[in-house]
Each structure stands twice: as C-alpha cells, then as structure tokens.
C-alpha cells in the first residue's frame, strides 16, 4: 500500500483496519499512524505471521478498498 495514501486517509481507514485485524489495539493504531511498514510489523507481532504473509494481507486489504 502506498504510504502517502495510507497516511492521508489513516483516520478513515483506522476503523476498517480494526475490523479486519481485531487484535490491533487503539494504541497499536496510534503507533502505526499511517505507515504501512509499521502496520505490517504489528501484524507480524500480533498474529505471528511472516513478513511475506503480513505484506500479502496488506495487499489484499488494499485491493478490497
């Protein structure tokens, strides 16, 4: 996902992100603050996914927007 798009629409996308990945807390979302690499890292941390799996999840999420 393009960081510029994610940063620009972060406030609108936070709800969708939380719906899709419910293990992410509001504090996690504050730390991520629209950075796709931070989001991928938190997904790896919270779900125990590989980097590739987290990136694939982000691509799928982006495709469904």
Phi and psi in degrees as a GROMACS rama.xvg file:
@    title "Ramachandran Plot"
@    xaxis  label "Phi"
@    yaxis  label "Psi"
@TYPE xy
-66.7053  123.919  UNK-2
-59.3037  -37.1487  UNK-3
-62.3619  -41.7265  UNK-4
-67.3153  -46.4658  UNK-5
-61.2008  -44.3356  UNK-6
-63.7833  -42.8139  UNK-7
-67.6218  -30.7516  UNK-8
-111.859  15.5729  UNK-9
-56.1579  -44.0181  UNK-10
-62.0157  -37.4572  UNK-11
-74.0622  -34.056  UNK-12
-83.4998  -17.1035  UNK-13
-53.4444  -44.05  UNK-14
-63.1244  -43.0959  UNK-15
-65.9193  -39.7808  UNK-16
-62.23  -43.8848  UNK-17
-67.764  -35.1971  UNK-18
-63.4299  -45.1859  UNK-19
-72.5895  -41.5275  UNK-20
-123.716  79.5335  UNK-21
-63.7373  -15.8467  UNK-22
-74.781  -12.6084  UNK-23
-79.4233  130.461  UNK-24
-90.2741  169.939  UNK-25
-61.2574  -36.5959  UNK-26
-63.1761  -41.1649  UNK-27
-60.0067  -44.5683  UNK-28
-65.7307  -34.2029  UNK-29
-64.4632  -40.5857  UNK-30
-68.1762  -41.554  UNK-31
-61.5579  -47.0013  UNK-32
43.4676  42.7765  UNK-33
86.3689  10.0412  UNK-34
-99.4532  117.896  UNK-35
-63.8041  -35.3142  UNK-36
-66.3581  -38.0571  UNK-37
-66.899  -39.574  UNK-38
-63.3054  -45.1663  UNK-39
-61.215  -41.2215  UNK-40
-63.8693  -42.1858  UNK-41
-67.0357  -36.3546  UNK-42
-64.2479  -40.7247  UNK-43
-61.6448  -45.1443  UNK-44
-65.8504  -47.6844  UNK-45
-76.727  -32.633  UNK-46
-109.16  -5.71835  UNK-47
70.1  26.985  UNK-48
-85.5868  158.133  UNK-49
-73.6886  165.856  UNK-50
-59.6407  -41.366  UNK-51
-63.4508  -41.8991  UNK-52
-64.5335  -43.7065  UNK-53
-62.5117  -42.2211  UNK-54
-66.4485  -37.1149  UNK-55
-64.9644  -40.5595  UNK-56
-59.8267  -42.7252  UNK-57
-65.1959  -39.6706  UNK-58
-63.8984  -42.5606  UNK-59
-62.7228  -41.715  UNK-60
-62.3396  -44.7549  UNK-61
-62.852  -42.302  UNK-62
-63.5329  -28.9178  UNK-63
-89.4863  -2.09419  UNK-64
